[in-house]
């Protein structure tokens, strides 16, 4: 509903108020207020939908930090057990997990 429509709705409500009298006035006012509330809700929803989350298109900082926290001891253990191939495998696994997470949250 546009601003022009709201003005027209208010004018119609005021005109109807004059015609129906005092006994139906509360219902007219309540109906108009409900329409204003619905329009406010619609505008807020539209504004919120147009905004993107802070980490949209990327990862929240917890994912790379968690990868580092788990990856450092994992690479150390892999290097101690399987040497260079173990380190390469551990690093590729960390990259793969982060890539899958990133792609699934786009």
Backbone bond lengths (Angstrom), bond angles and torsions (degrees), N, CA, C in turn:
res aa  C-N    CA-C-N  psi(-1)  N-CA   C-N-CA  omega(-1)  CA-C   N-CA-C  phi
1 X - - - 1.444 - - 1.526 107.93 -
2 X 1.291 115.73 131.30 1.452 120.63 -178.33 1.516 110.04 -90.66
3 X 1.331 115.45 169.30 1.456 120.78 -179.91 1.524 110.61 -59.95
4 X 1.334 116.31 -39.61 1.469 120.73 178.28 1.532 110.66 -61.16
5 X 1.333 116.26 -41.15 1.464 120.73 178.55 1.525 111.58 -64.45
6 X 1.336 116.31 -38.01 1.461 120.05 178.65 1.523 110.92 -65.27
7 X 1.329 116.52 -41.22 1.471 119.76 178.00 1.524 110.40 -62.94
8 X 1.322 116.00 -42.92 1.454 120.57 179.42 1.536 110.40 -64.58
9 X 1.312 116.29 -39.29 1.473 121.26 177.88 1.524 110.79 -64.24
10 X 1.333 116.91 -41.79 1.466 120.76 177.82 1.523 110.76 -63.23
11 X 1.320 116.48 -44.19 1.464 120.03 178.82 1.529 110.79 -61.35
12 X 1.314 117.25 -42.11 1.468 121.17 178.89 1.524 110.53 -64.93
13 X 1.315 117.62 -39.05 1.462 121.34 179.21 1.523 110.44 -65.73
14 X 1.333 116.65 -43.77 1.463 120.04 178.98 1.525 111.13 -64.27
15 X 1.318 116.65 -39.92 1.464 120.54 178.19 1.532 110.24 -65.16
16 X 1.323 117.06 -44.07 1.466 121.20 179.12 1.520 110.35 -63.93
17 X 1.306 116.86 -35.06 1.470 122.00 179.15 1.519 110.51 -61.21
18 X 1.323 116.34 -40.43 1.460 120.11 179.17 1.529 110.93 -67.30
19 X 1.324 116.78 -33.68 1.461 120.55 -176.40 1.528 113.37 -79.40
20 X 1.335 117.34 -39.73 1.470 119.68 -172.75 1.517 113.22 -85.91
21 X 1.303 118.10 -22.30 1.455 120.17 178.23 1.518 112.78 92.23
22 X 1.312 113.04 -175.10 1.463 121.52 -171.54 1.528 112.88 -69.38
23 X 1.341 117.40 -33.13 1.472 118.99 -173.58 1.523 113.19 -67.42
24 X 1.326 119.56 -28.98 1.471 121.43 179.56 1.531 112.92 -101.54
25 X 1.307 116.96 -0.21 1.469 120.52 -178.71 1.525 113.08 -57.40
26 X 1.341 119.70 -45.17 1.473 118.96 -179.50 1.529 113.32 -58.74
27 X 1.338 116.82 -37.64 1.462 119.65 179.36 1.526 111.10 -68.01
28 X 1.324 117.24 -39.60 1.466 120.45 178.05 1.523 111.44 -63.20
29 X 1.319 115.22 -45.52 1.463 119.78 -179.68 1.520 110.33 -64.84
30 X 1.333 116.47 -43.21 1.469 119.93 179.80 1.525 111.45 -62.33
31 X 1.322 116.64 -41.81 1.469 120.60 178.76 1.530 111.24 -63.11
32 X 1.328 116.54 -41.45 1.468 119.66 179.06 1.531 110.75 -66.19
33 X 1.333 116.51 -42.53 1.466 120.28 178.85 1.530 110.20 -63.37
34 X 1.323 118.29 -38.73 1.465 121.28 177.14 1.526 110.97 -61.59
35 X 1.320 116.73 -39.54 1.463 119.57 178.67 1.525 111.32 -68.21
36 X 1.321 117.00 -37.47 1.472 120.33 175.82 1.525 109.71 -63.63
37 X 1.344 116.41 -45.48 1.471 120.30 178.09 1.523 111.47 -59.04
38 X 1.323 116.37 -43.01 1.465 120.18 179.72 1.527 110.73 -64.01
39 X 1.320 117.06 -39.16 1.467 120.51 178.85 1.528 111.25 -67.21
40 X 1.323 116.48 -40.37 1.472 119.93 176.87 1.522 109.80 -62.30
41 X 1.333 117.23 -45.85 1.467 121.07 178.24 1.526 111.33 -59.18
42 X 1.338 116.32 -42.86 1.462 120.28 -179.50 1.530 110.64 -62.81
43 X 1.331 116.65 -42.48 1.467 119.97 -179.29 1.520 111.43 -67.72
44 X 1.327 116.59 -40.42 1.473 119.85 178.29 1.524 110.17 -64.45
45 X 1.331 116.67 -44.98 1.465 120.42 178.65 1.526 111.22 -60.23
46 X 1.322 116.44 -42.16 1.468 120.00 179.45 1.523 110.76 -64.50
47 X 1.307 116.67 -40.73 1.469 120.46 179.69 1.517 110.78 -66.75
48 X 1.333 116.99 -42.14 1.465 119.89 178.59 1.522 111.60 -66.72
49 X 1.320 117.07 -37.74 1.464 120.38 179.96 1.524 111.42 -67.28
50 X 1.322 116.65 -27.71 1.464 118.73 -178.89 1.523 112.32 -78.64
51 X 1.301 115.94 -17.49 1.475 119.41 179.15 1.516 109.05 -88.14
52 X 1.310 114.65 142.85 1.468 119.43 177.39 1.520 108.87 -98.37
53 X 1.312 117.14 148.43 1.460 119.24 175.76 1.526 110.48 -59.37
54 X 1.317 115.75 156.95 1.466 121.13 -175.87 1.525 112.44 -58.69
55 X 1.327 117.81 -33.45 1.465 120.03 -177.88 1.525 112.20 -105.75
56 X 1.320 117.79 17.00 1.466 119.83 -179.62 1.522 110.07 -61.86
57 X 1.302 115.58 138.65 1.457 120.22 179.79 1.522 111.85 82.13
58 X 1.300 118.76 3.12 1.447 122.62 179.98 1.513 109.44 -151.01
59 X 1.300 115.14 -163.88 1.453 120.03 -179.59 1.521 109.38 -111.87
60 X 1.325 116.30 148.95 1.454 117.36 170.79 1.531 108.64 -65.96
61 X 1.290 117.04 154.73 1.472 122.27 -174.83 1.528 112.14 -61.77
62 X 1.331 117.92 -21.47 1.466 119.92 -178.51 1.522 112.50 -66.48
63 X 1.328 117.63 -29.61 1.469 119.69 -178.26 1.531 111.52 -68.10
64 X 1.347 119.67 -52.56 1.472 117.41 178.13 1.527 113.19 -65.51
65 X 1.317 117.10 -35.75 1.469 118.57 178.59 1.525 110.83 -67.47
66 X 1.334 116.96 -38.97 1.466 119.95 176.09 1.516 111.36 -64.63
67 X 1.342 116.30 -37.81 1.462 120.00 178.01 1.520 111.21 -63.84
68 X 1.321 115.58 -40.36 1.475 118.08 177.75 1.522 110.84 -66.86
69 X 1.331 116.11 -42.63 1.467 119.63 -179.12 1.515 112.86 -61.78
70 X 1.321 116.77 -38.94 1.456 120.90 178.54 1.526 110.77 -84.43
71 X 1.332 115.89 -35.51 1.464 120.78 -174.51 1.515 114.57 -67.62
72 X 1.321 118.25 -37.48 1.473 120.25 -177.35 1.527 111.50 -60.84
73 X 1.344 119.70 -53.68 1.465 117.46 178.12 1.530 113.06 -67.45
74 X 1.358 116.79 -31.07 1.455 120.37 178.61 1.524 110.90 -64.07
75 X 1.340 116.80 -44.65 1.469 120.97 179.02 1.529 110.01 -65.73
76 X 1.331 115.30 -39.21 1.473 118.48 178.16 1.515 112.31 -62.58
77 X 1.315 116.76 -44.69 1.464 120.40 179.30 1.522 110.68 -67.27
78 X 1.345 116.06 -41.75 1.471 119.25 179.81 1.525 110.57 -64.44
79 X 1.341 116.78 -38.68 1.472 119.71 178.66 1.516 111.84 -67.43
80 X 1.328 116.71 -36.78 1.464 120.11 179.68 1.515 112.49 -70.38
81 X 1.316 116.67 -32.51 1.465 120.15 -176.81 1.524 111.50 -91.50
82 X 1.352 116.58 -50.33 1.467 119.37 -172.45 1.523 112.65 -112.12
83 X 1.310 117.54 6.40 1.467 123.62 178.29 1.536 111.77 59.20
84 X 1.334 118.89 -141.04 1.459 122.00 -173.91 1.534 113.02 -60.70
85 X 1.312 120.44 -43.80 1.471 118.61 177.81 1.534 112.15 -61.11
86 X 1.308 117.70 -35.33 1.471 121.35 177.73 1.517 111.90 -66.16
87 X 1.337 116.78 -41.27 1.468 121.19 178.25 1.529 109.80 -64.29
88 X 1.326 116.45 -45.10 1.474 120.39 179.81 1.529 109.77 -61.65
89 X 1.320 116.74 -45.19 1.460 120.38 -179.88 1.530 111.06 -62.38
90 X 1.334 118.10 -44.07 1.472 121.88 -179.71 1.530 110.48 -63.20
91 X 1.338 116.84 -42.88 1.468 120.40 179.37 1.528 111.18 -64.95
92 X 1.318 116.82 -42.16 1.467 119.91 177.88 1.534 111.14 -64.36
93 X 1.314 116.89 -38.21 1.465 120.21 178.47 1.526 110.51 -63.95
94 X 1.328 117.87 -41.56 1.466 121.73 178.89 1.534 110.26 -64.57
95 X 1.310 116.80 -44.46 1.468 121.01 178.42 1.527 109.88 -62.44
96 X 1.311 117.38 -43.02 1.455 121.60 -178.88 1.528 111.47 -63.40
97 X 1.323 117.46 -44.21 1.464 121.06 178.58 1.522 110.46 -61.18
98 X 1.332 118.12 -44.64 1.462 121.35 179.31 1.528 111.40 -66.36
99 X 1.321 117.39 -38.17 1.454 121.00 179.15 1.527 111.01 -66.34
100 X 1.316 117.17 -44.12 1.468 120.92 177.63 1.515 110.48 -61.98
101 X 1.325 117.48 -43.10 1.472 121.10 178.63 1.519 109.90 -61.88
102 X 1.305 117.31 -46.13 1.465 122.10 -179.41 1.523 110.88 -60.62
103 X 1.318 117.13 -47.67 1.463 120.83 -177.69 1.524 112.79 -67.99
104 X 1.319 117.18 -32.66 1.459 119.58 -179.72 1.519 112.61 -77.20
105 X 1.321 118.45 -15.00 1.468 121.82 -179.38 1.516 112.99 -110.24
106 X 1.307 117.85 19.36 1.468 120.72 177.54 1.483 111.42 -83.49
